[in-house]
Amino acid sequence: MKNGLFRKFVVASAVAFFFIIGAAGYARELAAQGASQTVGDFITEIYSLVSSAGGKLPDWDKVRACFLKEAVIVLRTSRTAMTAFSLDGYIKDFVDFYEKPFKRGEATAVPKESGFTEKIVRLKSWEFGDTAHVLVLYEARITGFANPPQQGIDSWLLVRRDGRWLIAAVTNETVTPARPIPPELREGK
């Protein structure tokens, strides 16, 4: 009986040890990657991480790893409302979006099946020490619709921790005829 308990203890300790070593290795890998990553590259990666081809979902753990756990996220969620999210709420909202059927005319698409893309059209960034502010004009599109993509403006506030950039806050607004692209992000600026 004692030998069985001892063996279980040794196996559990070994598993825990390898898990801790693996997690530490992943953290070092992220820090090393972040140390050489420019603000523009980091922001470009965010848009790539939340985009996905049909049949494949984003890796939400990788998305989550780009944020401070206390990050402030305020996004346009309808024509008349903006919503403040916790990091968990933001991830859940994106997961729900991927599951939701969208109808345009006769066509219906579910992003997790058809795909979804957010891409940067233009960005403007400022760095000061361990902080950065990035304005992004982006286009978002659910694959399978002929409609033009929806344009929006994201405002990212970043901090550098342990040599890598992390998102401290993001706000979002959609571009409409009443809210045209701001001068800072217009072509030729």
C-alpha positions in Angstrom: 0.0 0.0 0.0 2.8 2.4 0.9 4.7 1.6 -2.3 1.5 2.3 -4.4 1.0 5.7 -2.7 4.7 6.5 -3.0 4.6 5.6 -6.8 1.6 7.8 -7.3 3.3 10.7 -5.5 6.5 10.3 -7.6 4.4 10.2 -10.8 2.3 13.2 -9.8 5.4 15.1 -8.8 7.1 14.3 -12.2 4.0 15.4 -14.1 3.8 18.6 -12.1 7.5 19.2 -12.6 7.3 18.8 -16.4 4.2 21.0 -16.5 6.0 23.8 -14.6 9.1 23.5 -16.8 6.9 23.6 -19.9 4.9 26.6 -18.7 8.2 28.4 -17.8 9.6 27.5 -21.3 6.4 29.0 -23.0 6.7 32.2 -20.9 10.4 32.5 -21.9 9.5 31.9 -25.6 6.9 34.7 -25.4 9.3 37.1 -23.7 12.0 36.3 -26.3 9.6 36.8 -29.1 8.2 40.0 -27.6 11.7 41.5 -27.1 12.3 41.6 -30.8 8.8 42.4 -31.8 7.9 45.9 -32.9 4.7 47.6 -31.8 3.4 47.3 -35.4 4.3 43.6 -35.6 2.6 42.9 -32.2 -0.7 44.7 -33.3 -0.6 42.9 -36.7 -0.4 39.6 -34.9 -3.5 40.4 -32.8 -5.6 40.8 -36.0 -4.1 37.6 -37.4 -4.9 35.7 -34.1 -8.6 36.7 -34.1 -9.0 35.9 -37.8 -9.6 32.3 -38.9 -10.2 30.3 -42.1 -13.5 28.3 -42.3 -13.5 25.2 -40.1 -10.7 26.4 -37.9 -11.2 28.5 -34.8 -8.7 31.0 -33.3 -6.5 29.9 -30.5 -8.1 31.9 -27.7 -5.3 31.1 -25.2 -2.8 32.9 -27.6 -5.2 35.8 -27.9 -5.6 36.0 -24.1 -1.8 35.9 -23.6 -1.6 39.3 -25.5 -3.5 41.1 -22.8 -2.9 42.2 -19.2 -5.5 40.3 -17.2 -6.8 43.7 -16.0 -7.1 45.1 -19.5 -10.0 47.5 -20.3 -11.9 46.7 -23.4 -14.7 48.9 -24.8 -16.2 48.0 -28.1 -19.0 49.1 -30.4 -21.5 46.2 -30.1 -24.4 47.7 -32.1 -25.3 50.8 -34.0 -26.4 52.5 -30.7 -24.4 50.8 -28.0 -20.8 50.3 -26.7 -20.0 47.6 -24.2 -17.2 47.4 -21.6 -15.7 43.9 -21.3 -13.5 42.1 -19.0 -10.8 40.0 -20.7 -12.9 36.9 -20.2 -16.0 38.7 -21.5 -14.2 39.8 -24.6 -13.0 36.3 -25.4 -16.6 35.0 -24.7 -18.1 37.6 -27.0 -15.7 36.6 -29.8 -16.4 32.9 -29.2 -20.2 33.6 -29.4 -19.6 35.7 -32.6 -17.9 32.7 -34.3 -20.9 30.5 -33.4 -23.6 33.0 -34.6 -25.3 32.6 -38.0 -25.3 35.9 -40.0 -27.8 36.5 -42.8 -27.2 38.9 -45.7 -30.0 38.8 -48.3 -30.4 35.1 -49.2 -27.0 34.1 -47.9 -26.3 32.8 -44.4 -22.9 32.3 -42.9 -21.5 31.1 -39.6 -18.0 32.5 -39.1 -16.7 29.2 -37.6 -17.7 27.4 -40.8 -17.1 30.1 -43.4 -14.3 32.1 -41.8 -13.7 35.6 -40.5 -10.9 38.1 -41.3 -9.9 41.3 -39.7 -7.0 43.0 -41.5 -5.1 46.2 -40.9 -5.6 48.8 -43.7 -3.4 51.5 -42.0 -1.9 52.1 -38.6 -0.2 54.9 -36.7 1.8 54.3 -33.6 3.6 56.2 -30.9 6.0 54.8 -28.4 7.2 56.4 -25.2 9.4 54.3 -22.9 7.4 51.2 -22.0 4.1 52.5 -23.3 2.7 52.7 -26.8 -0.5 54.0 -28.4 -1.6 52.5 -31.8 -4.5 53.7 -33.9 -5.7 51.2 -36.5 -8.0 51.5 -39.5 -9.1 47.9 -40.1 -11.5 46.0 -42.3 -13.6 43.0 -41.0 -15.3 40.5 -43.2 -17.2 37.3 -42.7 -16.2 35.0 -45.5 -19.0 34.1 -47.9 -20.7 37.5 -48.2 -20.3 39.8 -51.3 -20.8 42.9 -49.1 -17.8 45.2 -48.7 -15.9 44.7 -45.4 -16.9 46.8 -42.4 -14.3 49.4 -41.5 -13.5 50.4 -38.0 -11.0 52.2 -35.9 -9.3 50.5 -32.9 -7.3 52.5 -30.4 -4.7 50.3 -28.6 -2.8 51.2 -25.4 0.1 48.9 -24.8 2.6 48.4 -22.0 5.9 46.5 -22.1 6.4 44.0 -19.3 9.3 41.6 -19.0 10.4 42.7 -22.5 7.2 42.1 -24.4 4.2 44.2 -25.4 0.9 43.6 -23.7 -2.5 45.2 -24.3 -3.6 47.4 -21.4 -6.7 48.8 -23.2 -8.5 48.9 -26.5 -11.5 50.9 -27.6 -13.3 50.5 -30.9 -15.6 52.5 -33.2 -17.1 51.7 -36.6 -16.6 54.0 -39.6 -19.9 55.3 -41.0 -20.9 58.3 -43.2 -21.5 60.2 -40.0 -18.1 59.0 -38.5 -15.7 59.1 -41.4 -12.1 57.9 -41.1 -10.2 60.3 -38.9 -7.5 62.5 -40.6 -4.7 60.6 -38.8 -5.6 57.4 -40.6 -6.6 58.7 -44.1 -4.6 57.6 -47.1 -1.6 59.7 -47.7 -1.2 60.8 -44.0 
